[in-house]
């Protein structure tokens, strides 16, 4: 017999409360992305439980390399804490062509100043060999620039 939670989810789905992707993961709407809470990256590292499962907008330094896709910030006083970046399959449809082009031509091991909107997870181990304590599932990239003069977003 199905659990009450499964029945509630099925009822919400049939009533149009949410949609589900082919992988069975609840889909994220453009409205959810547009209403993302702007958060300083250092604040996320200091209080990861507060942002668990929250759609956030964050500015940080993004770096890729072999088996590495992370954000970090030189402003944070939390050691080497990095957040694994996972791009949702729909991110490109929400991101301008110019930003997609800039991001796709990024060289390995070169940091880029980015603004990502995504769903934050801080309750496990993510990325290559489960090395990273946090993950941001990116649904939109708002900005990509060379990292020259990185400054956190204003409050």
C-alpha positions as CSV (number, residue, x, y, z in Angstrom):
1,X,0.0,0.0,0.0
2,X,1.5,3.4,-1.0
3,X,2.5,5.7,1.8
4,X,0.5,8.8,2.6
5,X,3.5,11.0,1.4
6,X,3.5,9.3,-2.0
7,X,-0.2,9.8,-2.3
8,X,0.1,13.5,-1.4
9,X,2.8,13.9,-4.0
10,X,0.8,12.1,-6.7
11,X,-2.2,14.2,-5.8
12,X,-0.2,17.4,-6.1
13,X,1.2,16.3,-9.4
14,X,-2.3,15.5,-10.8
15,X,-3.7,18.7,-9.5
16,X,-0.9,20.7,-11.3
17,X,0.9,21.6,-8.1
18,X,4.3,20.7,-9.6
19,X,5.8,18.9,-12.5
20,X,8.4,16.1,-12.5
21,X,11.3,15.5,-14.8
22,X,12.0,12.3,-16.6
23,X,14.3,11.3,-13.7
24,X,11.5,11.7,-11.2
25,X,13.1,14.9,-9.7
26,X,10.6,17.8,-9.1
27,X,11.2,20.4,-11.9
28,X,12.1,24.0,-11.0
29,X,9.9,26.8,-12.5
30,X,11.2,30.0,-13.9
31,X,9.3,31.8,-11.1
32,X,11.3,29.9,-8.4
33,X,14.5,30.9,-10.1
34,X,13.3,34.6,-10.4
35,X,12.5,34.6,-6.7
36,X,15.9,33.3,-5.6
37,X,17.2,34.8,-2.3
38,X,20.5,36.8,-2.8
39,X,23.0,35.5,-0.3
40,X,26.7,36.3,0.4
41,X,28.8,33.2,-0.2
42,X,30.5,33.5,3.2
43,X,27.1,33.5,4.9
44,X,26.3,30.2,3.2
45,X,29.5,28.7,4.5
46,X,28.9,30.0,8.0
47,X,25.3,28.8,8.2
48,X,24.8,26.0,5.6
49,X,21.8,24.5,7.5
50,X,19.9,27.7,7.1
51,X,20.1,27.5,3.3
52,X,19.5,23.8,2.9
53,X,17.1,23.2,0.0
54,X,16.8,26.9,-0.7
55,X,17.0,28.5,-4.1
56,X,19.8,31.1,-3.8
57,X,21.5,33.7,-5.9
58,X,25.2,33.9,-5.1
59,X,28.3,35.6,-6.4
60,X,31.6,33.6,-6.1
61,X,34.7,32.5,-8.0
62,X,34.1,29.5,-10.3
63,X,36.9,27.2,-11.3
64,X,37.0,24.0,-13.3
65,X,39.7,21.5,-13.8
66,X,40.0,17.8,-14.3
67,X,37.4,16.3,-11.9
68,X,36.7,19.8,-10.4
69,X,33.8,22.2,-10.7
70,X,33.6,24.4,-7.7
71,X,32.9,27.9,-6.3
72,X,34.8,29.7,-3.6
73,X,35.5,33.2,-2.3
74,X,38.7,34.9,-1.1
75,X,36.5,37.0,1.2
76,X,35.5,34.1,3.4
77,X,37.4,33.3,6.6
78,X,36.5,29.6,6.5
79,X,39.6,28.0,5.2
80,X,39.4,26.1,1.9
81,X,35.7,25.4,1.9
82,X,34.4,25.0,-1.6
83,X,31.0,24.2,-3.0
84,X,30.6,21.6,-5.8
85,X,28.8,22.9,-8.9
86,X,26.3,20.8,-10.7
87,X,24.6,22.3,-13.7
88,X,20.9,21.3,-14.1
89,X,20.0,20.2,-17.6
90,X,17.8,23.3,-18.0
91,X,20.3,26.0,-17.1
92,X,21.1,26.9,-20.7
93,X,17.5,27.7,-21.4
94,X,17.5,30.3,-18.6
95,X,20.9,31.8,-19.4
96,X,21.7,34.4,-22.1
97,X,23.7,33.3,-25.2
98,X,26.6,35.6,-24.3
99,X,27.0,34.2,-20.7
100,X,26.7,30.6,-22.0
101,X,29.4,31.4,-24.6
102,X,31.8,33.0,-22.1
103,X,31.3,30.1,-19.6
104,X,31.8,27.4,-22.2
105,X,35.1,29.0,-23.3
106,X,36.5,29.2,-19.8
107,X,40.0,27.6,-19.5
108,X,40.7,25.0,-16.8
109,X,42.2,26.3,-13.6
110,X,41.3,29.9,-14.4
111,X,38.8,31.4,-11.9
112,X,35.8,33.4,-13.2
113,X,33.7,35.8,-11.2
114,X,30.2,34.4,-11.6
115,X,26.6,34.9,-10.3
116,X,24.8,31.6,-10.1
117,X,21.2,30.9,-9.2
118,X,20.6,27.4,-7.9
119,X,19.4,25.0,-5.2
120,X,21.8,24.7,-2.3
121,X,22.5,21.4,-0.6
122,X,24.7,21.1,2.5
123,X,23.8,17.8,4.0
124,X,26.2,15.4,2.4
125,X,29.3,14.7,0.3
126,X,29.3,15.9,-3.3
127,X,31.5,16.0,-6.3
128,X,34.5,13.9,-7.3
129,X,35.1,11.2,-4.6
130,X,32.5,12.9,-2.4
131,X,35.1,15.5,-1.5
132,X,33.0,18.6,-1.1
133,X,30.6,19.3,1.8
134,X,28.2,21.4,-0.2
135,X,26.6,21.5,-3.7
136,X,24.8,24.1,-5.7
137,X,22.6,22.7,-8.5
138,X,22.7,25.6,-11.0
139,X,19.5,26.6,-12.8
140,X,20.7,29.9,-14.3
141,X,24.0,31.7,-14.8
142,X,23.4,35.5,-14.5
143,X,27.0,36.8,-15.0
144,X,30.5,35.6,-15.9
145,X,33.5,37.8,-15.9
146,X,37.3,37.5,-15.5
147,X,38.1,37.3,-11.8
148,X,40.4,40.4,-11.7
149,X,38.7,42.4,-9.0
150,X,36.3,40.1,-7.2
151,X,34.0,41.8,-4.7
152,X,31.0,40.2,-3.0
153,X,27.6,41.5,-4.0
154,X,26.2,44.3,-1.9
155,X,23.5,43.5,0.7
